[in-house]
Amino acid sequence: MRFHRLALIVLTTVLTMAVHGQLFHPLGLRIETPREIVTVFQPQIHVEGNTLYVCTKQGLYSKDLSNAESEWQLVGFEGLPILDYVRRGGDIFALCFDNQNDIFLLSHDGGLTYEDVTPDDFRSFINKEGHTFWYFNQHPTDLDTFLLTSYHGPGIFMTTDFGQTWNKLGDYTPGYMGFHPLNPEIIYECGGGGFTDEKTDVRISYDGGKTWQEKAQCFPNYNTLFRMAFHPTVPGKWIAGGRRSVYTTNDAGQTWETQYLDGDNSVSDYDDYSIDWRYAAFDNENPDIVYLAGGHQSQYMKLMCSTDGGKTWNKPYPEPIKTSPTEYVFDMKQYGDKLLIYSQSDVYEISKAGLFEYTTSVRSMSSTEESSALFDLLGRKLPKAPKKGMYLMKSKSLNSKFKKVVIK
């Protein structure tokens, strides 16, 4: 077979364990969260332009991502366990972790000074019940409007005046919630499993929280659904990780498909081998690439990558299950060609290209395969020559390993 349309041939080699260990690059924050509270204290990170803001148990910190030599700076709320915040210009509305007295903090100077603006009924709930509020989700265009959810708490709330007053949207304890970034009239709530000891449920409002539709019948019993990711240009395409699984919808949550990422669809609750895929993200530049981040029982960091919009998934990084870093994953964001993973002890920077290279690499194939055969990036033989795209072909010089072939 001739490949006169070959525009580029890139030789690849097997990734070594050294490369395996270098994919996680720590940014040196080094403010560790005690292991005993990580299940309820899950601080968030935000990327604003070139600046990374990190909520920690000692305050709000920032780092200039455009300068590799930049140092971490304490922005504000010094000494306080900050879970999350929303911003409106110089105003910051921060969520403090179970601080008994100060839960909501309002600052007009970026966090240097602040006042407690916690409603009495919210403070009373925290004191009496021992629960905590978890994180915010801000409206994509109206900065005065944001959502608040709680951990094993009283439900989901919304404010339209930057936290001065609150409206309860329901008694359901979602665990995860948010506005659809392309259509904020759509609000989702999801949870189940580890949050409510009830079967997985997704509730969706298509009218800004006035009415809700339940989608519990779409999911296996007792299999937590985690935070939702939305395709940046296709409003109806959403994706969310679960326990050993990933869920996708192409019709804005009306129907769902389940994929079991380890081939085992018998999982009913936590066990020794379950992997919680807590965070999903469509790539900012190429939404056909989708990332999942999570861990083995939320203890061992795991990353997974799809190159076809979530239809199929490549092998997880790292392998096998019990590898370091052995830390809880709090949040995942993107910055340019990097993923930012916030964990129990640090923020890690991960090269998207490095992750793609590792998870899509195929290390060997049968020596009986003809040298002209083409394979996809997962190592599956193609029945006929494709028209265009990136593929793999056996390389004699690499002793039955692959070379990458780009056909234009």
Helices and strands as residue ranges (DSSP letters): E 6-11, H 17-22, E 24-26, G 35-37, E 45-48, E 51-56, E 59-64, E 73-76, E 82-88, E 91-96, E 104-107, E 115-116, H 120-129, E 132-138, E 146-151, E 156-159, E 167-170, E 176-179, E 187-190, E 202-205, E 213-214, G 216-218, E 225-230, E 238-242, E 245-249, E 257-260, E 275-282, E 290-296, E 300-306, E 329-335, E 338-343, E 347-351, H 352-360, E 374-375, E 389-395, G 396-398, E 401-407
